[in-house]
């Protein structure tokens, strides 16, 4: 799809679906990738009958699928698009033939002219009420593609350093890195991420020397505000990262107090090999693939063996063990739980003021049933230290769900999304869906759960919450279909739900799941 379409308060383009909010700003809508593809086919041919066979061929090319797959996507689209509509569905069924999109559609062609960049994003995020910055992926100038992880790691550390500044709003890595490998105009980046400043740069690593070059640009005008380069030995890499962050912040706010950004006298590790192993583990630890999580654990284990006091590596290893236990990828779940909790406690002892350590430790302890008040205290401390830490806001939302505070959880997820507007991973969609579910906003919960399943169809908890959600909505056929799909992944349909500390909310989840599974309540 090369055009942008508008209809009934929605905007549709090749990146997704957006809805106009009360401030007349288009905001992203949670929608599964298959449902989005179906909608694109229908909207591009609005007013015309589109045969079922043609839709299936376009959305599921070279794949044999049952008609029910299309039926489910059409039903999901109707629930999303028809809310508040007075004249029936905007998707008309033509019996035994296909579907017709009946809403009035305006097509706005995207031409290669000066206004194209303004049109293409679809969403213009307002600037925050304080200076805002996005750090773009730095170019790897080392001449070795295998050093890409090092350049990415430098950027992540610079983002972390800048995020310590309480008066600065810093976009999360996962959103700024969606531009990696693409030549993008900084003005477009500023509009899409809702920031005033953009930092670009490069990293060159040769032997035991490192050079970081950086330039700061005003995204509203395209003007270059500052540029510099920083050279040093590999042993000085932490100081180089801080120098970049301090220089950038000093341009934005000349009265910057360097103490606010400087690391404590204790570096996370003095062993550069351990640090390198940690950087190599970062691309794998969040993977949905077991082999990559295991590989991350191996690298982290080597790092911890070299430096047993390396807090970030300990915390990340704890989270890897939690993910293996969650996915059922361990032969001894109880041993995985003990290992994860032990590593988390070790990390907390050596990194009590490291925001990344605090966030991961808080989640691991909260997930495995440790004192929820302690876990929330840790995540609150994390966010006090680093208010621009997007992942911290996500974990805080998850912990609020565990604590029985779904309304507060939704607020924290919304903060996460503003800090990382281009990052909607399956675990985020799943988490905010749980918050909507426990707030009894079942329509919103179901939409996000369906979108999560499109991204991660192997995640059992998503099926369980969706089955319970459908049961409470009275959509028992769909609830039972979700249970059938769950049983294809795992024989364990029911679960204790022990992570949900509020008995009333836990029973809301379990009662719906029992109904969906056909068990007596």
Secondary structure as GFF3:
##gff-version 3
##sequence-region A 1 521
A	DSSP	beta_strand	3	7	.	.	.	ID=ss1
A	DSSP	beta_strand	10	13	.	.	.	ID=ss2
A	DSSP	beta_strand	16	20	.	.	.	ID=ss3
A	DSSP	beta_strand	26	28	.	.	.	ID=ss4
A	DSSP	alpha_helix	33	44	.	.	.	ID=ss5
A	DSSP	beta_strand	49	51	.	.	.	ID=ss6
A	DSSP	alpha_helix	52	59	.	.	.	ID=ss7
A	DSSP	alpha_helix	67	81	.	.	.	ID=ss8
A	DSSP	beta_strand	91	94	.	.	.	ID=ss9
A	DSSP	beta_strand	98	101	.	.	.	ID=ss10
A	DSSP	beta_strand	106	109	.	.	.	ID=ss11
A	DSSP	alpha_helix	116	120	.	.	.	ID=ss12
A	DSSP	beta_strand	132	135	.	.	.	ID=ss13
A	DSSP	beta_strand	139	140	.	.	.	ID=ss14
A	DSSP	three_ten_helix	145	147	.	.	.	ID=ss15
A	DSSP	alpha_helix	148	163	.	.	.	ID=ss16
A	DSSP	beta_strand	169	170	.	.	.	ID=ss17
A	DSSP	alpha_helix	173	176	.	.	.	ID=ss18
A	DSSP	three_ten_helix	177	179	.	.	.	ID=ss19
A	DSSP	alpha_helix	186	193	.	.	.	ID=ss20
A	DSSP	beta_strand	197	206	.	.	.	ID=ss21
A	DSSP	beta_strand	209	218	.	.	.	ID=ss22
A	DSSP	beta_strand	224	233	.	.	.	ID=ss23
A	DSSP	three_ten_helix	234	236	.	.	.	ID=ss24
A	DSSP	alpha_helix	237	252	.	.	.	ID=ss25
A	DSSP	three_ten_helix	258	260	.	.	.	ID=ss26
A	DSSP	alpha_helix	272	285	.	.	.	ID=ss27
A	DSSP	alpha_helix	290	306	.	.	.	ID=ss28
A	DSSP	alpha_helix	311	326	.	.	.	ID=ss29
A	DSSP	alpha_helix	333	350	.	.	.	ID=ss30
A	DSSP	alpha_helix	355	367	.	.	.	ID=ss31
A	DSSP	alpha_helix	372	385	.	.	.	ID=ss32
A	DSSP	alpha_helix	390	402	.	.	.	ID=ss33
A	DSSP	alpha_helix	406	419	.	.	.	ID=ss34
A	DSSP	alpha_helix	426	438	.	.	.	ID=ss35
A	DSSP	alpha_helix	442	455	.	.	.	ID=ss36
A	DSSP	alpha_helix	460	472	.	.	.	ID=ss37
A	DSSP	alpha_helix	476	487	.	.	.	ID=ss38
A	DSSP	alpha_helix	503	517	.	.	.	ID=ss39
###
